[in-house]
Amino acid sequence: MIIILTNQIYINCRNKGVTINDNAALLFGGSDAPAALGCVYSIGAIAMESNGGITSDVTELLEPFGLDAGRIYINFFDMPRANVGWNKRTFAG
């Protein structure tokens, strides 16, 4: 996942993190068939072109594990620098 984000958003790996909860209880569209929900948070790197590329790459990564493309849902959030904290401060200073 980190490689997908790095290739699509073009920013340093050191500020990326991924968490995966395998076998989580999830109802999606009224069904408990395999599904994935994802959130991508970024400071200034959320764009239609990269969002589509990430969605496509993640779908290709997950389909071999039995997830149908129509059951993979990803939200993208462009975060203001002042609303992201790291290393005892926010990215705004």
N, C-alpha and C positions, 0 to 999 in steps of 0.2 A: 504494500500500500504506500509506503514512504516513497518508493521509486516512482509510482504512478503520480503522486502529488508533485514530486520534484520535476518530473518530465513535463507535466502540464502547467505548473504554476511558476517554474523557474526561480525558485528561491532556495536558499541554503537548507540542507537537511537538519542542521542543529536546532532549528526552531519548529520542527514538525513532530507531532506525536500521533500515535494511532492506538486505539484500544479496540479489541474484538471480544465480544461475548458470544462464544459458541454455544449452541444448544439452549439459547434463551427461549423462554415461553413467549411466543409472539403470535398474535392474531392479526392478519393483514387482509383486508377485504372480506372479512367473515370466514376466512380459512386459516387452518394451522399448517398448511403446506409450507415447505421451506421458503423463507423470505429474508430480506436484509433491509435494515433502515440505517441510513448514514447521515452524518452531519459534517460539513467541512466549514471550519471557521478560518478566516484569513484577514490580515490587515492590508487592504488595498489590492489584493490579487484575485478577487472574485470577478469573473467576467464571463459573458455568454460563451465565448469560444473555449476557454479552459474548462468551464463547467460541463459542457458537452463532451469534451475529451475525457475528463475524469469519469463521467457517467459511463461512457462507452468502455473505457479501460477497466473500470471496476466490474462492470457487467461481464466482460470477457473473462476476467479473473474468477468470478464466482459461478458462472454457468457450468463449468465442469464438476462443481460440487452439488449439482442438482437444483440450483436456483434459476427459475425462469426470469427472463429479462423484465417481464411485467410485474414481478414481485420484488424488485430492487428499487428502493425509493431513497433519494439523496437530497438533502436540503443544503443550501449554500448560504453562508452568512458573511458579509463584509463588515468587519468589526472596526469601530473607531479606535485609534491608538490609545486613547484615554481609558477605554473599557477593557484593556487586556493587560493583566499584571504578570510580571516575571522578574525574578532576581531582585526582589525587594522593592520594585517600583513598577509603574506602568510603562508602556512603550512611548507614551507622550512625554515622559520625563519624571 
